[in-house]
Amino acid sequence: MPTFQTSPGMRDILPPESGRWRAFQLVFAELVESAGYGQLITPLIEDVGVFTRIGEATDVVTKELYAFEDRGGRHVSLRPEMTASVCRAFAQHRPIAPWKVWYAGPNFRQEKAQRGRYRQFDQVGIEALGVDDAHLDVEVIALGWEFYQRIGLRQVRLIVNSLGEPDDRARYVEALGAHFEVAGDALSEQSRETLQKNPLRVLDSKRERDRAVIDAAPQIADFYSAEAADHFDTVLDGLRSLDIPFDVEPKLVRGLDYYRRTIFEFQGGTLESAQNALGGGGRYDGLVEALGGPATAGIGFALGLDRTLLACDDEGVFAATTRELDAFVVDVTGGAAAVAITAELRAAGLAADRSFDQRSMKAQMKLANRSGAAHAIILGDDELAAGTLTVKPMHGNGEQVTIPRTDLIDHLQRNEP
Ligand code: AMP
């Protein structure tokens, strides 16, 4: 056992897997930038208040924050998600609305680590602030859907719901609370605890014992104001017009307390149900205000990278790739010539590596082979004396040739695999 290992729920991402992470972020950036979203980079650490405003009934805030006092006595926390930081940034900088931003990066939650659930995990996401229009909800959901299409994931289910206007939601929560109170012991102990904090979250329970009571619970749709119903209808019509398949799921409430009106989740078909949420989001009119800014409408989503890649593994899509080397330089004349040759190759835009430590021809050829390079560029005493290089194709059955050293770049560019 080495002296140190990564902490629970924290992982090293080695190559070539790390390349897949970058590709994931690139595909996302490409997609959302073409829809007018610009990248926002916020600090990993914020005043803990930025996150506690998210909601008191959220485990993310009450149990899982990496909060601490810094050396200056400030109460800070590693971010558990990014929406709160985006809203804090909006309140701080007061950009012109609509403000459409995207982000990518790690978040931290002290959860019980298991497959698909980590203490440091990555997300990509978008947020659009300052627009109330239901058509924006459609745009946001459609971008999430399109992202999964682009990475090739097929077993994705989109579920949507509306929590209504804040008043509708409040009346619903009251009715729901009353329903669950009456149920009493028919609910599991954990759910009775959740009930004291937020009756909505009881709907999240996946415990068998709670099922009958939850199935009999009042439905949010019966509490919508005309305005909320209208907004939701427009969202659903928009999704239909784009041929995006979805299911309305009246029990979807999502983890964070700040949601209003439209909420949605993308579920993976291959993952266990406790970890099957690949991503999700919703409207959170009111969050910017709670962080000290002006009353501002907002909507967005965050997609989990770690979990989505697990789903990709299960479906055999979006595999890791590494850049193929064009050339591997084998220099048995001391290694100094290889310095110049690799530099020349790289300057010409070719991917090149070499061996070090003055190994034997046999050992260097073995490395060239293992590197996967398309060509070995061999420099022995004969080549050095004659001003030539031997180029050996490493894949297929191309012939080895000896060429003037000055022809190397031309030769490789003409013989690209
Ligand atoms: P949330 O911010 O809780 O709505 O999460 C959005 C997405 O982030 C989820 O659907 C997951 O894909 C991902 N996610 C959240 N928490 C974790 C975690 N502890 N480990 C891995 N992924 C996570």
Residues whose N, C-alpha, C, O or C-beta is under 5 A from the ligand:
A	BS01	AMP	E81 E111 G116 R117 Y118 F121 G255 A277 L278 G279 G280 A302 L303 G304 D306 R307
